[in-house]
Amino acid sequence: MATFQTRDDPMVNCPYNKAHRVSRSRIQSHILKCRKTHQDRQLETCPFNAQHRIEKELKHDHIMNCPDRAAVDREIAMSANGKFFPCSL
């Protein structure tokens, strides 16, 4: 089965096997399947993005430099400044 890369859905590498290239929209389901095959690799999940899987000894460095951390930090800052208005029922 052929896969085609588009600008909206770029290809990314599997954290368990770098030879696996998967579209970003399918990587989460691929990770779940590939994790079963590579049970010898115990990768930790990033708290900012479940698609990021990291070696345990590199987790702290990843958390400090994760590109998805900025969005979470912005939301926390906006909430603390009172600029974040959650939806009310």
N, C-alpha and C positions, 0 to 999 in steps of 0.2 A: 504494500500500500504506500503510495507516494504521499509525502507531506510537503506543503508549500508554505513558505514564509511570507507574511505580509507585514506591512508597517504597523498595523494595528495589533498583530499577534506575533511578536518576534520569537525566535528560537532561543532556548536557554539550555545550559548543561545540567544534567542530573547530578545532584550532590553525591550520590552513591557510586555512579559510574560516569566519568567525564566523557566517555565515548557515546553516551546516550544524549542525543539532541532532541528536545521536545518543545512544542509550542508553549508559550507562557500560559495560555489558557488551560492546557492539559497537564501542566507540571505537577500540580497537587495530587491528582489521581495516579500519575506515574510514580511519584515519590512513595506513595502508600504501597504500590505493587513492588517497586524495586527494593524497598526496605526489607520485605520478606525474603527476597533473594540474597541480600547482602546483610544477613543478621550478624556477621562478624564485625561490621562497622557500626558502632554505637554513636550516632550523631545526635546532638542536642538541637532542639527547635528554638529559633529566635523568637523572643517575646513580641517583636514588632511585625514579623512577617513569617507565617508558618511555612512558606516556601523556602525559607533560609534554613539549611541544616548545617551545623558547625561541629567540628571536633571539640570535645569537652575542654581541652586546654586552650582553645582559641575563642571560646565563647565570650569571655569578658572583653577582649579586644573587639570582637564583632559588635557586641552591644554598644560599646562606646563609639563605634564608627559606622553603624548600620545606616544606610541611606533612608530607610523608612522610619528611623527614630525621629527625624526632624518633624514629620507630620504629627506624630504623637506629642512631641514636646510643644508644638504650636497650639494644639488643642488644649493641653494642660494650661499653658500660659494664658490663652484666651479665657478659659474657664475661671482661672484665678483672678483675672482682671474684670470679670463680670461681663465680658463681651460675648460669651457663649450662651445662647438661649436655647436650652433643650425644649423639645416639643412637649406641650402639656396636653393632657387629655380633657 
